[in-house]
């Protein structure tokens, strides 16, 4: 290097050093372009800078810390915590002001030159460091988690006024306090705090719902529906049918899901809305919670058949019922007898059950994939009958002589089969056997009083002038009960119709069709 160049550089360095020393000797002021947080200290005295920094800190610490959700308020309300409750305070304010005031004035020539260039380019920025009570913050986040944490919930489907409504799925959330504290530390380390409320992303462990509802939006086609009349029954039985409709209505089944009627309606207790009603048990009519519910299960069975869902389990009653044709009923009995079915379609299925005081209707909705020209019908065919056995008579000594009451009427027994006919363009294409059901017969159950005592010869009395009239009834306040006739074998309804079979259901005349609870 030429001597004159070395001499020039030395002179420049001496001049730069001299100017720096001269500035230090006098009153210093902030360099233009130097900032502490967002305070430009250019031209400010050291005292002014310190006052400005103190004001900035006081204003900032009067604000809040907001933990916002990833999508802002659309996801959930932020967790807001006053900074004062976390003991926020700066830890390096004095050192930061000293450094900012002396930028470009201390150190070697190259370092000072670089700092002055940074100031000219607006890159000389000093951020304060803060400390806070991390344990207090973690506790507040745990408290907030009580209202934020939730389990994932699948989308739901409801039907109101003939229209379907899909409620969106809910993602499961769990606040992670430790990770949220780390996120705040990272935000503070990055700098750039403008003194306003601090906003940090809340750390959440999220679990998506299994069912997002996209398939539910496709549901709308009626797959199968069936109705039976119940409104002429006794009050308790009607109440049980309506309670069953309440418990079953709104069931959503995804492809492959299996449903159990008993699981959906248990427990059969007063607390679950059930009333005491007549039911079959051991061949007798007894009072049981839920008496009458088998009319709902039988109605559902027929709707399942029409929707062509898969029947997993079904049992016929021990005796005939009056609300569906033979072989088209479905009985229940605790954990022993159940009606189970499976959604064998490729789309979700919605089960609607209504009871309007007269009819109970079960309908299944989904996505219709069957050809429009294809129809199905179910035909009930009676194959045999069994007459009632001899009357079962019980003598009740507490009853008056001559008392006679049929406590349970005789039932004919039947064997019947159900067949499925498939039609294409109105032409029978196939016939498929569905089930064969056997119903037992039952005798009359009769309660009577003791037999009349044998008449003895009356003592001789003086002849009366006018004998009493013959054929007149004795005076009594008691009414002699009427003895009903044992029913003769009635005529069956047309197979395959929805008319009532021959034997009335005890439930429709004060009893029920269930073996134990229906």
Secondary structure, DSSP 8 states (H G I E B T S, - for coil): --HHHHHHHHHHHHHHHHHHHHHHHS--B--TTEEETTEE-TT-BHHHHHHHHHHHHHHHHTSEEEEE-TTGGGT---EEEEGGGGT-EES-HHHHHHHHHTTTTSS-HHHHHHHHHHHHTT-EEE---EE--HHHHHHHHHHHHHHH-B--B--EEEEETTEEEEE--B-EEEE-HHHHHHHHHHHHHH----SS-EEEE--EEEE--S--STTGGG--EEEEEEEEE-TTS-HHHHHHHHHHHHHHTTEEE-TT-EEEHHHHH---SGGGT--EEEEEETTEEEEEETTTHHHHHHHHHHHHHHHT-EEEE----SS--SSS-TT-----BTTTB--EEE--SSS-EEEEEEE-SSEEEEEEEE---S-TTEEEEEEEEEEEEE-----EEEE-TTS-TT-EEEEE--B-EEEEEEEEEEEETTEEEEEEEEEEEEE--B--EEEE----------------SS---SS-----S-----------------TTSSS--SS--GGGGT----SS--
